[in-house]
């Protein structure tokens, strides 16, 4: 597949896939809800069963699904019926399919993907679940949890120039295409750039693809948006698999990326970076990542989604590579020995969102853990978070007291314990559903204040009423309440009424 697949052949493949009904909805309808859900969890046999029982009008789609998603071998006759616009010889010659005796199987993973509004095709290498043996050194990863999480977290404001650093098969560029005028996509892996070019062509897109490490391919250039899902895996510096191993020991790749990204952002620019960081015994992960951010001059919101112990972390990446158990044991032992030598107690995994401050504005950098299953940052939440922080920087206490605030739709949650006099409340919190870390503890006064914020009365007047009701000094209550109000605004629980 040196040099990639002929563009005309890619156009023919795309035509055949679309005419077969090969889309996220089409596959889901063919498999049925249960088999489709099982396949998303990596359980493939219900999907195989469903394709084998497909009605006559869906048999062409069933063949495509078995080839591309399940890794089966099919007869040449069935394959030719599934791809009527191209000859089997041409598909094999271009590395899309391969022959094994008298059977044919896919040599690439071409699968449908949707952002909720549009359907795409993504080209990658087949993973270890459908192909026996270890992955190739230059394996190109397909759609995975990290790439999907990053795509969801990227803000989708229309911009001019965008950079997808470490593009892999092109998933991030694919999502950016709708709101970016120009996309530069880079990777150190030539095969990744070849498959990214195929992804672009199948979807009628065109990206400026460049080979090189970190910001070398874009030296001296700046962008409105930078997105990166780099090979961030923490290890000794070995480069066993290009999609995960940077060749740089520890978490230095992520450190270098963060420290350099500001030099490539235009005024008002933004960056979203998936990263891993070392956590050593007795230390706080925030200290390490804060050190990366210290000299950038950028606003930052860093969200640690998970902290993995060494065994869990190493096991995760060993399982992906498809190596035999003996090889996994050898590699895993060496990896854990290195972790022990370095004093690594765990690896933090999360998202780093960055913004260029306005002229003369001091950078604000917030680092926190957000581990709830339904609290992963989304692009809209990231945008709203930075907007709320900007609002708070601009608002003096006097201006805030004069503002009319409203409470967002929230839940009041209380905790109770049984006691000698019955149930006793031991704490309460207000939570905004769906918001990352959108929860604050409340006492009786703050609970009443939030209930009174309906956009009708200035905050200062509400505090005065509460002070009178509780028989306390209004200025003292305001001084105590304002930090809590600011935190509620930061979490999207309170907002200024129009």
ZIWO-V466035 format. One line per field, one symbol per residue. phi: phi as a letter, one per 30 degrees, with the letter a starting at -180 (. if undefined). A space follows every 50 residues. Layout:
phi: ???
This chain:
phi: .eijdeeddddddeddddddidbddddddddiedddddddcjccdddddd ddcddedcddddddddddccidcbdeddddddbddbdedddddcidbbcb icbbbdcbccbdbbcjbbcbbccbdddddcbdjdddececdcdbdddddd eddddcddbdcbbccididjdddeddedbbdbbcbbadcddddddddded ddcicbbdcbclchcedbeicbbdbbbbcddcddadjdbdbddccdicdi cdddeddddcdddbcdeidbbbbdbbbdbceicceddddedddecdicdb bccdcabcdedddddedddddiddddddddddddddddededidcabdba bccbbdddeicddcbcbacbcdeccddcedddedddddddedddcddddd dddccbcddbcccbcbbdbdcjdbdclbbcbceicdhdbbdbcddddddd dddbicbeeedddddddddcibdddddddddedddddddecidcbddd
